[in-house]
């Protein structure tokens, strides 16, 4: 998990060597406020950017991601919308 990580295949240059050398099964990052859930076939890793749950930023809908981790299995991935950013 890191703040600025990028996404497949455009990972942050500071993070990419670590991901390639020792790929995790799950990589969570943020910064962009752009919701993305995607699987990186190259390193066999689930990539999640949950978007943004706060009211500050340029996103229009507040989001988060919930999933179940059962041993080495990740399942029941769910995007939850919290409503509009502006109140």
N, C-alpha and C positions, 0 to 999 in steps of 0.2 A: 504494500500500500504506500502510495506517495501522492503528493499534491500535484506536481506537474510531471505527467508520465507519457503524454501523447497517446497514440492508439495504433493498432496494426495497420499497415506496416510502418507508420510514421511515428515511432517512439521517440521520446526526448533523447538526444545524444548522450546525456549523462546516465540514462537508465538502460538504454538498449544493450550495451555490452553485458550487463548483469543478467538481463532477461535471456539473452542468447546463451551465456555461459552456464546458467543454472535456472532453467525455465520453471517458474511456479505453475501450479495448476490454475490459480486465480490471481489476477492482477487488478487492483482497484486504484483508480486515480481520479483526479478532478480538475480543477482550475478553469476549464473552458465553459463550465455550466451547460455543456451539451450532453444530453442523455445519449449514451451508447452502451449497448450490450452486444458483444460480438465475440466470436471464437476465432483465435489466431491459429490456423491450421499448421503454420510453419513451426511454431514452438509448442503447439498443443496446450494452449492456455486460454481460459475464459477471461476476457477483458470487460471490465465494467467501469463506466463513468456514470454515477447516479444522477447526474444533472446538478440541480441546485434546489435546496429546500428553503433557502432564506428569501427575504424580501428585497435584498439589495442585489444589483446586477442587471444585466440586460435580458435575461431569460423572461419568458412570458408566463410559463406554467412552472410551479414549484414541484419537483419530483424527488423521489428516492427509490431505491431498489431493495427488495427483500428476497432472500433465497435461503434454502436449507442446505447446510453442508453436513453430509452424512458420511463420515470417514473420508474417502477420496472422491465421493460423488457429490456433485452440486446439482440441485434439482429445485423444482417449484419456483423458478425465478419469476418475480412479479414486479412490474413497474407500478408505483403508487403515485397518483397525482394528488397534490395537496391543495390545488386550486391556483388561481391567478396570483402572480407576484404582487401586483398592486392591490391595495385593499380599498 
